[in-house]
Amino acid sequence: MSRLEKWQSLNWHTSFFALGELPTKLSELIDALPNRPDAGIEEAVSGVFKMAKEIIFDITVHDKITLTPLAWVIDSHTFDYVLTTLFEGIFDTDEDVKPRLALALADEVPVVPNTDEVAPRLEAIYADLLTSGFTTQSEGTSRRYVLTERARFDPESGIKSDRPVIQPAEVALLLKRLRDEQEQNAEIKAVLARLTAAMTELQELLNATERNEHDLQRCLTKYPIFFGPDYRRVIPKHRLGSDYEMDYALELIDGSVDVMEIEASTHPLYKRGGDPTVALVHAEQQVLDWLAWLDVNSPYARTKLPGVRRACGIVVIGSRARLSEADGERLRWRNMMYAGRLTVLTYEDLLDRCEVLRALLLGRVQDSLSE
């Protein structure tokens, strides 16, 4: 049963005296209708809306929109007050009905869907009305209005005040937003939990005192978030023809590709005198060989990695904790000299990437909880 049918089935009558003073008298209703030369249509509709207990929103079989105000009026036979429909306004489009919904907002009259099936349409129109406003036509001139949070104007005091009546569609929109935020927060918390587990596992591996490339690769493959959110695909052990096998091919969001070699976290990067170690030079040369192969064999390479054109290389090796301040500066200069074509990172750099992402996600959760 629709909402309008429920109201009509109640057949509500009450005596003239039971309700006390009511704003609706039959003469006032007639005066409010647009049958006077000096009565503008918006003023007339607003006058009727103010008398309404609620306005029922519905959609016809021909996809027309109807607004039906319900109000108490005097039965001319019994002189009782009767809750009845005043009229049925019919509108062709969502844009046509938006000015009337704006009037209902201003007059603090709830607009209620006639059935659950039409509720999403009403919510969508209200969402558009509240964000982008509505347009009116007057004497060939089009005007655009945007609603403020204080939509009600008291003509006696001349002061705008907060609307005490919340539209059902507004409540539905708020509940939908809360549900969406809860689902989003649940997803964020799941990512946070996985980030924490990944960082804990990698940190434990960095405490090792023996070579641990295989354990490190297993950890990075298990948690590809270490490579950063810029990569949409992480391919371990990707072969370059029959010549090379890369530790990782990393496909970026734009389709381009980085190649990565990982070495043990226990490897030192520099000797006591400041020269690069054999391990660092070997890892860099390995990546440079891959980049050279890709440059020479790019048509073949693109059959497996379409984004491979001018790939960049990454070496992950050693631990920042084992670098002296001077060696850390040497590493920064070394990366600058490669001008982005090759980058050397320590495992702490991967942890830092995760920590930044973790801080962003935590801030997002906290911001949503404080709203």
VENQUI-V210543 format. One record per residue. N is the residue number from 0. RES is the residue in one letter. SS is DSSP state (a for helix, b for strand, c for the rest). PHI is phi in radians with two decimals (none if undefined). OMEGA is omega in degrees with one decimal (none if undefined). Layout:
BEGIN
[[N,RES,SS,PHI,OMEGA] [N,RES,SS,PHI,OMEGA]]
END
This chain:
BEGIN
[[0,M,c,none,-179.7] [1,S,c,-1.30,-179.6] [2,R,a,-1.11,179.0] [3,L,a,-1.11,178.0] [4,E,a,-1.13,177.6] [5,K,a,-1.12,177.9] [6,W,a,-1.07,-177.6] [7,Q,a,-1.16,-179.9] [8,S,a,-1.23,178.4] [9,L,a,-1.24,178.4] [10,N,c,0.89,-173.7] [11,W,c,-1.31,172.2] [12,H,b,-2.27,172.6] [13,T,b,-2.63,-175.8] [14,S,c,-1.24,-179.7] [15,F,c,-1.04,-174.1] [16,F,c,-1.56,-173.7] [17,A,c,-1.18,-176.2] [18,L,c,-1.59,-178.7] [19,G,c,1.26,-177.0] [20,E,c,-1.31,178.7] [21,L,c,-2.08,-179.0] [22,P,c,-1.28,-173.4] [23,T,c,-1.82,168.0] [24,K,c,-2.08,-176.6] [25,L,a,-1.04,-179.8] [26,S,a,-1.15,178.9] [27,E,a,-1.14,179.4] [28,L,a,-1.09,179.9] [29,I,a,-1.15,180.0] [30,D,a,-1.11,-176.7] [31,A,a,-1.30,-178.2] [32,L,c,-1.23,-173.0] [33,P,c,-1.35,179.5] [34,N,c,-1.99,177.9] [35,R,c,-1.93,-178.9] [36,P,c,-1.03,-175.8] [37,D,c,-1.65,-177.4] [38,A,c,-1.74,175.3] [39,G,c,-1.31,-175.7] [40,I,a,-1.10,-178.7] [41,E,a,-1.15,178.5] [42,E,a,-1.13,-179.6] [43,A,a,-1.15,179.6] [44,V,a,-1.09,178.8] [45,S,a,-1.08,178.7] [46,G,a,-1.10,178.0] [47,V,a,-1.21,-179.7] [48,F,a,-1.04,-178.6] [49,K,a,-1.10,179.3] [50,M,a,-1.42,-171.8] [51,A,b,-1.34,171.7] [52,K,b,-1.34,173.6] [53,E,b,-2.81,178.6] [54,I,b,-2.10,-176.4] [55,I,b,-1.70,-179.6] [56,F,b,-1.70,178.6] [57,D,b,-2.62,178.2] [58,I,b,-2.23,-178.6] [59,T,c,-1.43,179.7] [60,V,c,-1.14,179.0] [61,H,c,-1.70,177.2] [62,D,c,1.11,170.5] [63,K,c,-1.54,178.9] [64,I,b,-1.75,177.7] [65,T,b,-2.11,171.5] [66,L,b,-2.13,-177.1] [67,T,b,-2.17,178.1] [68,P,b,-1.30,173.3] [69,L,b,-1.91,-179.5] [70,A,b,-2.65,173.2] [71,W,b,-1.46,175.9] [72,V,b,-2.31,-177.9] [73,I,b,-1.52,172.2] [74,D,c,-1.32,-174.6] [75,S,c,-1.17,179.8] [76,H,c,-1.55,-175.3] [77,T,c,-1.79,-175.1] [78,F,c,1.03,171.3] [79,D,c,-1.58,169.8] [80,Y,b,-1.40,-178.3] [81,V,b,-2.19,175.0] [82,L,b,-1.46,-173.1] [83,T,b,-2.55,175.6] [84,T,b,-1.40,-179.3] [85,L,c,-1.57,178.0] [86,F,c,-2.92,175.3] [87,E,c,-2.19,176.5] [88,G,b,-1.52,-176.5] [89,I,b,-2.05,-176.2] [90,F,b,-2.29,-175.6] [91,D,c,-1.38,-172.9] [92,T,c,-2.33,176.0] [93,D,a,-1.07,-178.9] [94,E,a,-1.12,180.0] [95,D,a,-1.15,-174.0] [96,V,a,-1.50,-175.6] [97,K,a,-1.04,176.8] [98,P,a,-1.05,179.3] [99,R,a,-1.24,176.8] [100,L,a,-1.15,176.2] [101,A,a,-1.12,176.0] [102,L,a,-1.09,178.2] [103,A,a,-1.08,175.6] [104,L,a,-1.06,-177.3] [105,A,a,-1.17,-177.6] [106,D,c,-1.57,175.3] [107,E,c,1.06,178.4] [108,V,c,-1.92,-179.3] [109,P,c,-1.18,173.8] [110,V,b,-1.85,-169.8] [111,V,b,-2.09,177.1] [112,P,b,-1.17,-179.3] [113,N,c,-1.22,178.5] [114,T,c,-2.44,177.4] [115,D,a,-1.12,-176.3] [116,E,a,-1.17,-177.7] [117,V,a,-1.59,-178.0] [118,A,a,-1.03,179.5] [119,P,a,-1.03,178.8] [120,R,a,-1.15,178.0] [121,L,a,-1.10,179.4] [122,E,a,-1.10,-179.4] [123,A,a,-1.16,179.3] [124,I,a,-1.15,178.9] [125,Y,a,-1.12,179.4] [126,A,a,-1.05,178.9] [127,D,a,-1.21,178.6] [128,L,a,-1.09,-176.4] [129,L,a,-1.28,-178.0] [130,T,a,-1.68,-174.1] [131,S,a,-2.05,176.1] [132,G,c,1.42,-176.6] [133,F,b,-2.59,-178.3] [134,T,b,-2.07,174.5] [135,T,b,-2.13,177.2] [136,Q,b,-2.03,178.6] [137,S,b,-2.56,179.0] [138,E,c,0.91,177.3] [139,G,c,1.38,-179.4] [140,T,b,-1.88,179.0] [141,S,b,-1.73,178.4] [142,R,b,-2.25,-179.5] [143,R,b,-1.89,179.5] [144,Y,b,-2.15,175.2] [145,V,c,-2.09,-177.6] [146,L,c,-1.30,172.2] [147,T,c,-1.81,178.2] [148,E,c,-1.16,178.7] [149,R,c,-1.86,-171.1] [150,A,c,-1.63,-175.5] [151,R,b,-1.68,178.7] [152,F,b,-2.10,178.9] [153,D,b,-1.62,-175.3] [154,P,c,-1.16,-178.8] [155,E,c,-1.28,-179.1] [156,S,c,-1.60,-177.5] [157,G,c,1.23,-175.7] [158,I,b,-2.08,172.2] [159,K,b,-1.41,-179.7] [160,S,b,-2.37,179.7] [161,D,c,-1.11,179.3] [162,R,c,-1.28,177.7] [163,P,c,-1.35,-178.7] [164,V,c,-1.73,176.9] [165,I,c,-1.73,-178.8] [166,Q,c,-1.17,176.6] [167,P,a,-0.94,179.2] [168,A,a,-1.14,177.5] [169,E,a,-1.14,177.9] [170,V,a,-1.09,179.4] [171,A,a,-1.10,178.5] [172,L,a,-1.13,178.4] [173,L,a,-1.12,179.3] [174,L,a,-1.10,178.0] [175,K,a,-1.10,179.3] [176,R,a,-1.10,179.3] [177,L,a,-1.12,178.2] [178,R,a,-1.11,178.9] [179,D,a,-1.07,-179.2] [180,E,a,-1.17,177.8] [181,Q,a,-1.11,179.2] [182,E,a,-1.14,179.3] [183,Q,a,-1.12,178.9] [184,N,a,-1.11,178.3] [185,A,a,-1.11,178.0] [186,E,a,-1.15,179.6] [187,I,a,-1.08,-179.6] [188,K,a,-1.14,176.8] [189,A,a,-1.16,177.4] [190,V,a,-1.14,179.0] [191,L,a,-1.05,179.8] [192,A,a,-1.10,179.9] [193,R,a,-1.22,176.8] [194,L,a,-1.06,-179.5] [195,T,a,-1.08,178.9] [196,A,a,-1.11,-179.7] [197,A,a,-1.12,-177.8] [198,M,a,-1.15,178.5] [199,T,a,-1.13,-178.3] [200,E,a,-1.16,179.8] [201,L,a,-1.18,179.9] [202,Q,a,-1.09,177.5] [203,E,a,-1.13,178.6] [204,L,a,-1.18,180.0] [205,L,a,-1.25,177.0] [206,N,c,-1.44,-178.0] [207,A,c,-1.18,178.1] [208,T,c,-1.90,178.9] [209,E,c,-2.03,-179.4] [210,R,c,-1.00,-170.7] [211,N,c,-2.56,-178.4] [212,E,a,-1.01,-176.4] [213,H,a,-1.13,178.0] [214,D,a,-1.14,179.7] [215,L,a,-1.16,179.6] [216,Q,a,-1.16,176.4] [217,R,a,-1.05,-179.7] [218,C,a,-1.16,-178.6] [219,L,a,-1.18,177.7] [220,T,a,-1.20,178.8] [221,K,a,-1.19,-177.5] [222,Y,c,-2.17,-177.9] [223,P,a,-1.14,177.6] [224,I,a,-1.07,177.8] [225,F,a,-1.05,-178.2] [226,F,a,-1.37,178.2] [227,G,c,1.84,-177.1] [228,P,c,-1.35,-179.0] [229,D,c,-1.31,-175.4] [230,Y,b,-1.74,179.0] [231,R,b,-1.68,179.3] [232,R,b,-2.58,178.4] [233,V,b,-2.08,-175.7] [234,I,b,-2.02,178.0] [235,P,b,-1.37,174.1] [236,K,b,0.92,179.1] [237,H,b,-1.45,-176.6] [238,R,b,-1.61,172.4] [239,L,b,-1.85,-175.5] [240,G,c,1.04,177.7] [241,S,c,-1.83,-173.6] [242,D,c,-1.61,-172.4] [243,Y,b,-2.39,170.6] [244,E,b,-2.26,-179.2] [245,M,b,-1.44,174.6] [246,D,b,-1.13,179.4] [247,Y,b,-2.58,162.6] [248,A,b,-1.89,-174.9] [249,L,b,-2.03,-178.5] [250,E,b,-1.64,-179.6] [251,L,b,-1.37,-178.0] [252,I,c,-1.06,-179.3] [253,D,c,-1.41,177.6] [254,G,c,1.66,177.9] [255,S,c,-1.25,-169.6] [256,V,b,-2.28,167.3] [257,D,b,-1.91,176.4] [258,V,b,-2.06,-173.1] [259,M,b,-2.33,171.9] [260,E,b,-2.02,176.7] [261,I,b,-2.00,177.8] [262,E,c,-2.20,-177.0] [263,A,c,-1.15,176.7] [264,S,c,-1.27,-178.6] [265,T,c,-1.48,-178.3] [266,H,c,-1.21,170.1] [267,P,c,-1.32,-179.9] [268,L,c,-1.69,-177.9] [269,Y,b,-2.36,174.6] [270,K,c,-1.39,-177.2] [271,R,c,-1.06,-179.2] [272,G,c,-1.44,178.4] [273,G,c,1.77,177.7] [274,D,c,-1.34,176.9] [275,P,b,-1.13,-179.7] [276,T,c,-1.34,177.0] [277,V,a,-1.03,-178.8] [278,A,a,-1.07,-179.7] [279,L,a,-1.17,-178.9] [280,V,a,-1.10,-179.9] [281,H,a,-1.09,-179.0] [282,A,a,-1.12,178.6] [283,E,a,-1.11,-178.8] [284,Q,a,-1.13,177.5] [285,Q,a,-1.02,-178.9] [286,V,a,-1.20,178.5] [287,L,a,-1.08,176.3] [288,D,a,-1.10,177.7] [289,W,a,-1.08,-178.3] [290,L,a,-1.09,178.1] [291,A,a,-1.12,179.3] [292,W,a,-1.09,-179.9] [293,L,a,-1.14,178.0] [294,D,a,-1.12,-177.4] [295,V,a,-1.31,-173.1] [296,N,c,-1.94,-173.8] [297,S,a,-1.04,178.6] [298,P,a,-1.06,178.8] [299,Y,a,-1.19,-178.4] [300,A,a,-1.08,-177.5] [301,R,c,-1.27,175.3] [302,T,c,-1.18,178.2] [303,K,c,-1.80,180.0] [304,L,c,-2.26,-174.1] [305,P,c,-1.01,-177.1] [306,G,c,-1.48,-178.6] [307,V,c,-1.32,172.2] [308,R,c,-2.32,174.3] [309,R,c,-2.12,-174.8] [310,A,c,-1.22,173.2] [311,C,b,-1.97,-176.8] [312,G,b,-1.95,178.9] [313,I,b,-2.34,172.4] [314,V,b,-2.04,173.8] [315,V,b,-1.98,-173.1] [316,I,c,-2.72,170.5] [317,G,c,1.22,-176.6] [318,S,c,-2.29,177.3] [319,R,a,-1.07,-178.4] [320,A,a,-1.11,-178.7] [321,R,a,-1.68,179.0] [322,L,c,-1.62,171.2] [323,S,c,-1.30,178.7] [324,E,a,-1.04,179.5] [325,A,a,-1.14,179.9] [326,D,a,-1.20,176.2] [327,G,a,-1.07,177.3] [328,E,a,-1.17,177.5] [329,R,a,-1.06,-179.6] [330,L,a,-1.14,178.2] [331,R,a,-1.10,178.2] [332,W,a,-1.14,180.0] [333,R,a,-1.09,178.5] [334,N,a,-1.13,178.0] [335,M,a,-1.10,-178.9] [336,M,a,-1.16,178.2] [337,Y,a,-1.34,173.2] [338,A,c,0.94,175.0] [339,G,c,1.51,179.4] [340,R,c,-1.30,176.1] [341,L,b,-2.45,-179.8] [342,T,b,-2.26,176.5] [343,V,b,-1.84,179.8] [344,L,b,-2.12,167.9] [345,T,c,-1.69,-179.1] [346,Y,a,-1.18,175.8] [347,E,a,-1.13,176.0] [348,D,a,-1.11,176.3] [349,L,a,-1.16,176.4] [350,L,a,-1.09,179.5] [351,D,a,-1.09,179.0] [352,R,a,-1.05,179.2] [353,C,a,-1.17,-178.9] [354,E,a,-1.13,177.3] [355,V,a,-1.10,178.9] [356,L,a,-1.10,179.5] [357,R,a,-1.08,179.2] [358,A,a,-1.12,178.6] [359,L,a,-1.11,-179.5] [360,L,a,-1.18,177.3] [361,L,a,-1.07,178.4] [362,G,a,-1.10,179.7] [363,R,a,-1.17,177.3] [364,V,a,-1.09,-177.9] [365,Q,a,-1.15,178.1] [366,D,a,-1.12,-179.2] [367,S,a,-1.19,178.8] [368,L,a,-1.26,-178.0] [369,S,a,-1.52,-178.7] [370,E,c,-1.24,none]]
END
